[in-house]
Amino acid sequence: MPDLSSRLRGAASRLTGAERKVAQVVADDPHRVAFGTVSELASATGTSGATVVRLATKLGYDGWSALQAAVQAEMSRRLRPAAENIRTRGGSRDAAGALASSVERVRSTVAAADPAVLDAVVARLATRRTPVWIVAGDAATGVVTQFATELGMLRPDVNQVTGSPVAVARQLAEVAEGDTFVAVDVARYDRWLLDAVELSRTRGAALVAVTDGPLSPLARGATAVLVADADGVGPFDDYVGVLALLGSLVAGVAARSRTAATSSLDRIEAAWGEAGALDAD
């Protein structure tokens, strides 16, 4: 259900207060939607069965059953192994087709991005007195390491949480109330990362989730959610959308804290020069 988040955003201005309560559960608790009933969801949200059905219709589904089936299908897709993707995914399978698909993933990610949410996240990341903690699922480690490195060149106190369970626990022990905690992962989600995210919540950190949709467990309780289209045509997820989102955050921080960021980069460049670390030829 790649378009559920866009459906929720598109319908937001037309929802009543009661419908918004149901919509929040659709986004935050997909298991309740996938395996519950209309009456159970109405009871959980303090609304009525008619409200639940009206929401499904406003989201563009043919009633509650269609919405429930869509959530179930999305949850099933998220749990599908990579080998199964080879067997079942259609579309272009050669390199040129995969490249075209990656371009589409970026376009889809950009189209889904909410400028107000991006600006709010940039404002948090640019606040130099607030520590930033960054954690990524195994498959996202490469792009997230680049993000952490670049952000750390613009401002102090940027920490990428990595290592053994002992090392991760030691680092998470330093997370404090008010810190910014950036979590990046797409289905299927690493269990240790979900545990780290939950710990950050209990410690009062502001969670920024960069993930693949509102049904992601990372999105639950997040201060801000940035959605990347990661549905690649090959056996693995496509991280170009994630990379685009993270790159936009770095660019935003650089623009928002131009003087301090420039000073930091000048010092780094000078250190590289003194060390002869880079080959200019």
N, C-alpha and C positions, 0 to 999 in steps of 0.2 A: 504494500500500500504506500508507494512512494509519495502520493499526493495527499495523505491525510493531514499533514501539517499545513499545507496550503489550503485545504478545505476548512480547517479550523480557523485559520487566519482570515480567510475570505468571508466566512460566515459570522465573524466576531461582532461586527457592527449591527447585525440583525438578530442577535440572540437576546432573549429576555434574561433577567437575573437568574431564574430557575434553570433555564437552559445552559447558562454559563457554568452552573454548578455541575451539571452532568457532563458538559464538555471537558471540564477540568479532570474529572475521573477518567474519561476516555483517554486523555493524554497521559495522566499520571499512573493509572492502575489498569493496564490492558488485560491482566488476568481476570479481573472482575467483569470486564466487558465480554471477554472471549468465552468465559465459562459460567457466567451468571445469567439471570433472567431479567426481564424488564422490571418486574416488581422488586427484585433484589436491588437493582441499581437505583430505582426510585426511592426505596427505603434508605439506602446508604447516603443519598444526597438530599433527603428531606423534600423530595419533589413528588411528582406523580408519574404513573405509567404513560399518560398522554404526553407529558413533557419529554420523556425519553424518546418516544416515537417521533415527536415533532423535531427534536434535535437531529435524529438520523435523517429525516427528510430534508432539513435545512442544510445538512452536509452533503446532500446530493445522492443519498442512498435510498433504495426502494424499501424503506422501513427498517425496523430494528434487526430483523434476521439478516438483511444484506450488510448492515454495518457490522454485526457480530461476525459474519462469515469473512468479511474483509480483514478484521482484526485477527481472527484465527489464522487466515492465510498468511498474513504478515509475520505472525509469531512463528509459524511453521517454516517460512522462508529463512528467518533469522537463525534457525537452528540447523539449517541444512549444511552438511559437510561439503568441503571444497570439491571432492570427487563427484558428488552428486550434481554440483553445478556444471561440470563438464558434460554430464549425461543429459541434463535437462535444459540448460540455458540455450535459447535460440539466438538468432541474429548473426552478425558477422563474427567469424572465428579466426580470420587471418590477422596479421599484424596491422594492416591498413584499416581494417574494420574496427579493431580494438582501439586504434588511435582516434578514429572518428568518434567512437563511443566515449573516450576520455574527454574529448572536447565538449561533448554533450553533457557529461557529468559536471563540468565546470559551469556551463551555462545554466543548468538546472540548479546548482548550488547558489549561484549569483541571484537567480530569479527568486529563490526562496528566502534570501537574506533580508532581514528587517534592519534598515539603517539605524533605527533608534536603539535596537539591541546591540548592534555593533558599536555604536558610539558609547553606550553605557559600559560595555566591556573594555573598550579602549581607555575610558576614563579611569577605571579601576586599575588596569595594568600600568597606566602612566603615573599613578600615585606612588612616588618613590619611597615614601615612609611605610608603605604597606607591603609586607613580604608576599612573594608569589611562589606557589608550589605547583609543579607541573607533573602530571602522571599520565602514562600512555599504556595502552594494551600492547602486547608483544609486536603485532603486525604494524602498529603505528609508530614504533619507536624511532625509526629513521627520520620521518618528517617532523616528529615532535622534538627530537634532539636538535634539529636545525632551528626550529622555532625558539627553543629555550636558549640556544647559543646566541641567536640574533637579539632576542629580547634582553639577554644578560649584557650585551654590548651597549645597550641604550640606557639601562638603569641598574641599580644595585639590587641585591637580595632576591635573585631569581634562582630557584632551586628545582632541579629535575629529580624526582624520586625514582631511584633505580636500585638494582642489586638483589641480593638474597633476601629471604623473608626477614632475617635478622637486621640487615641494613635498611630495608624498607620500614620496619617498625621503629628503628632508631630515628630515622628522618621524620616520620609522621608524628613522633612524640613532640616535635618542635612546632607543629601546626597550632596556631592560637586563634582565638576569637577575632574576627575581623580580617584575617588573612584572606588572600585570593587563592583559590584552589582550582586549577584548570585540569579537567579530566578529558582525555581523548581516546575514544574507542568506538568500534562499530561491531555489529553482530558477527560472529558469536563472541560475547564479551568475556574478558578474562576475569575469573572469579576473584583473584587477589585484588584486582583493580576496583571491583565493586565494593569489596570490603574496605579498601582505602578511602573510597568516596564516602561510604557510610561513616567512617571514623572522622573524616573532615567535617561532615555535617554535625556530628555530636560535639565537635570542638568549636563550633560556631563560625567556621570559615564560610566565605561566600563562594558557592560552587558555580563555576562556568563549565558547562558541558558542551563539548564539540563531538557530535555523534550523528547517527543516521536517521533520526526521526523522533517524534514525540513519544513513541512507545518504548524507546530505549530506557533501560533502568537507570542510566546516567542522568536522564532528564528529570527523574523524580526528585522533587525538592530543590531543584537547581535555581539559583538566582537568575541565570541567563542560559538559554539553550541556543546554540548555533548548529543548524542542520546542514549536513553535507550529503549529497547524493553519492553513495559509494557502490552502486550496483553495477559492477563491471561485467563484461561479456565473457570473460574467461573464468577460470576456476576460482580466482581470488577477488576480493573486494578491490575497488579502484580508489586510491587515496588522493587523486588530483584535486577533488573538491575540498578535502580536508586541508591540503597544502595551500589552496587558494584562500581559504578562510584564515588560516594562521598567518599567511603572508600579509593579508589585509590588516590584521591586528598589529603586526610589527610596524607596518607603514603608518597606521593611525597613531601609534605611540610616538613614533619619530616626529610626526607632524605636530602632535599635541605638546610635546616637551622638547621643542626644537633646540633651545639654547643648551639645556642640560645634556641632551642626547648628542649634540654636535661636540660639546666639550669632551664627553666620554669617548666618542669615536676618535677625536683628535689625539687623545692620550694613547689609545690603543694603536693607532697608526704610527705614532712616534715610537712606541715600544717595539713594534714590528720592524721599523726602520733601524733602530739601534741594534736589534738582534740579527739583522740581515735575514729575517725569517721568510721573506717573499722574493721570488725571482721576477724582476720587472721586465725581463727580455721576452 
